[in-house]
Amino acid sequence: MSTSDDVQKRNAFAACAEFRIEGLEASLHHAREIAVRDELGVVGHYIAEAQGYLAQIRVLHQAALNEFSRAQGE
């Protein structure tokens, strides 16, 4: 893989991770706002949404670690 391909891949990963991190932050912010108003039934929705973003971030992180390990072995 060329250096240009590596850079493009890292940039795509960073953009993808940033989107999910922003989504996670927004979901947690909504959950906090709702919890303050004691609308606990709705909080569960935003917690579940945040957990989904976190799971996606974990998958992306593992893929990045695997890619890094492969690159170190080359």
C-alpha positions as CSV (number, residue, x, y, z in Angstrom):
1,M,0.0,0.0,0.0
2,S,1.4,3.4,-0.9
3,T,1.9,6.2,1.6
4,S,-0.9,8.2,-0.1
5,D,-3.3,5.3,0.5
6,D,-2.2,5.1,4.1
7,V,-2.8,8.8,4.6
8,Q,-6.2,8.6,3.0
9,K,-7.1,5.5,5.1
10,R,-6.1,7.3,8.3
11,N,-8.0,10.5,7.3
12,A,-11.1,8.4,6.6
13,F,-10.8,6.6,9.9
14,A,-10.3,9.9,11.8
15,A,-13.4,11.4,10.2
16,C,-15.5,8.3,10.9
17,A,-14.4,8.1,14.5
18,E,-15.0,11.9,15.0
19,F,-18.6,11.5,13.7
20,R,-19.2,8.7,16.2
21,I,-17.5,10.5,19.1
22,E,-19.6,13.6,18.4
23,G,-22.7,11.4,18.3
24,L,-21.7,9.8,21.6
25,E,-21.2,13.2,23.2
26,A,-24.6,14.5,21.9
27,S,-26.4,11.4,23.2
28,L,-24.9,11.7,26.6
29,H,-25.7,15.4,26.7
30,H,-29.3,14.7,25.8
31,A,-29.5,12.0,28.5
32,R,-28.1,14.4,31.1
33,E,-30.6,17.1,30.2
34,I,-33.5,14.7,30.3
35,A,-32.3,13.2,33.6
36,V,-32.3,16.7,35.2
37,R,-36.0,17.0,34.2
38,D,-36.7,13.5,35.7
39,E,-37.9,12.1,32.3
40,L,-36.2,8.8,33.1
41,G,-38.1,6.8,30.5
42,V,-36.5,8.9,27.7
43,V,-33.0,8.7,29.2
44,G,-32.8,5.0,28.3
45,H,-33.1,5.8,24.6
46,Y,-30.2,8.2,24.7
47,I,-28.1,5.8,26.8
48,A,-28.8,3.0,24.3
49,E,-27.8,5.4,21.5
50,A,-24.6,6.4,23.2
51,Q,-23.8,2.7,23.8
52,G,-24.2,2.1,20.1
53,Y,-21.8,4.9,19.2
54,L,-19.3,3.5,21.8
55,A,-19.6,0.0,20.3
56,Q,-18.8,1.5,16.8
57,I,-15.9,3.4,18.2
58,R,-14.5,0.2,19.8
59,V,-14.8,-1.6,16.4
60,L,-13.0,1.2,14.6
61,H,-10.3,1.3,17.3
62,Q,-9.7,-2.4,17.1
63,A,-9.4,-2.2,13.3
64,A,-6.9,0.7,13.7
65,L,-4.9,-1.4,16.2
66,N,-4.9,-4.4,13.8
67,E,-3.8,-2.2,10.9
68,F,-1.0,-0.7,13.0
69,S,0.1,-4.2,14.1
70,R,0.2,-5.4,10.5
71,A,2.1,-2.3,9.4
72,Q,4.7,-2.9,12.2
73,G,5.2,-6.4,10.9
74,E,5.9,-5.3,7.3
